[in-house]
Amino acid sequence: MSTLTISNLSDGTTTVATSYITNGSAKAWVNFNGTGTIAIRTSQGVTSLTDNGTGDYTVNFSTSFSGEPAGVLTGGRNTHYYTGSGNTSSLRFYSITVGTSTNADTSILVLSANGDLA
C-alpha cells in the first residue's frame, strides 16, 4: 500500500491544513430511522445498529476508537437525547420525550462520533 503525504488541501480558492481535516472531522456518522425495524439511511464508519428497546439504540463502528468517542446526536422535534454509555467499538444512547423521563422511538436520528481512531 502506498502512502500519500501532503500538508494542505486546496480547492483553488481556499487552502486548509490536512491536520485540520483528520483531527477535526467526525470519524463516524449515521442517519437512521429509529422506529419499527430500525434502518440506516446513510452512514460512514458504521457497520450496524442495535435496537435495545423503546428509544434505546447502539451504534456499532467499523473501526474502533482509541478511547470512548464523544457522540453528538440530533433528531425529531419532541425529544431530547443523551449518551448512556460507550466503548471503543460502539456507542449506546437514548431518545427521551421532552419534559418526561420516558424513552421514545424517533423516526429521524443522526449521530456523529468524534475521537481518535485506534
TORROVEX-610767 format. One record per residue (C-alpha): x, y negated, z; residue in one letter. Coordinates in steps of 0.001 Angstrom, whole numbers, padded with zeros to 6 digits, always signed. Example, Ala and Ser with C-alpha at 12.3 -4.5 7.8 and 13.67 -1.06 7.14 Angstrom:
<gumis>
+012300+004500+007800a+013670+001060+007140s
</gumis>
This chain:
<gumis>
+000000+000000+000000m+001258-003475-000840s+001095-006487+001427t+000352-009967+000157l+001760-012662+002452t+000532-016239+001995i+000373-019242+004293s-002500-021203+002741n-005558-020710+000565l-006882-023400-001753s-009914-023830-003983d-008160-026641-005862g-009632-029325-003622t-009352-028062-000054t-006459-026112+001461t-006726-024103+004656v-004149-022051+006573a-004707-018276+006361t-004316-018080+010175s-007483-020192+010461y-009361-017641+008372i-008018-014485+010036t-008274-015835+013593n-011463-017854+013287g-013725-015631+011194s-016245-013152+012532a-014745-009676+012354k-018152-008014+012078a-021730-009186+011495w-025127-007703+010776v-028598-008910+009776n-031244-006322+010622f-034907-005573+011220n-035360-004706+014899g-038986-003471+014667t-040291+000027+013943g-037493+002052+012361t-034635-000428+012673i-032700-001066+009480a-029648-003032+008364i-030442-005646+005711r-026822-006650+005134t-023619-006368+007131s-019855-006366+007230q-017794-004258+009604g-020862-002471+010997v-021418+001266+010485t-024785+001761+012179s-027362+000607+014690l-028843+002439+017644t-032390+001763+018875d-032213+002338+022641n-035856+001387+023242g-038011-001731+023043t-035782-004768+022453g-032638-002769+023300d-030085-002308+020498y-026484-001187+019996t-024381-002316+017026v-021587+000131+016118n-018456-001280+014430f-016459+000338+011613s-013151-000911+013079t-012563-001092+016824s-011678-004329+018573f-008593-004506+020814s-010896-005520+023696g-014612-006126+024209e-015784-008516+021441p-017767-011670+022039a-021165-011459+020364g-023373-014283+019149v-026966-013305+018443l-029788-015209+016778t-033261-014123+015800g-037013-014658+015831g-038618-017690+017386r-040345-016458+020557n-037460-014516+022022t-034064-015100+023532h-031166-012689+023684y-028284-011652+025826y-025492-009142+025652t-025823-006288+028068g-022504-004500+027655s-019892-003658+025111g-016693-001810+024461n-014137-001855+021667t-016352+000006+019164s-019900-001201+019920s-021962-003980+021474l-025308-003474+023239r-027767-006316+023619f-031383-007067+024493y-034154-009159+022938s-036381-010667+025619i-039573-012723+025279t-039080-016353+026332v-040468-017086+029806g-040622-013418+030822t-038247-010598+031589s-039946-008318+029049t-037919-006703+026274n-039434-007261+022819a-038649-005853+019377d-037773-008632+016918t-038085-008462+013131s-035072-010636+012280i-031850-010322+014256l-028381-011489+013253v-025298-010605+015315l-021797-011967+014808s-018922-010288+016682a-015654-012106+017300n-012365-010961+018766g-009100-009287+017799d-009292-006047+015862l-007252-003094+017150a
</gumis>
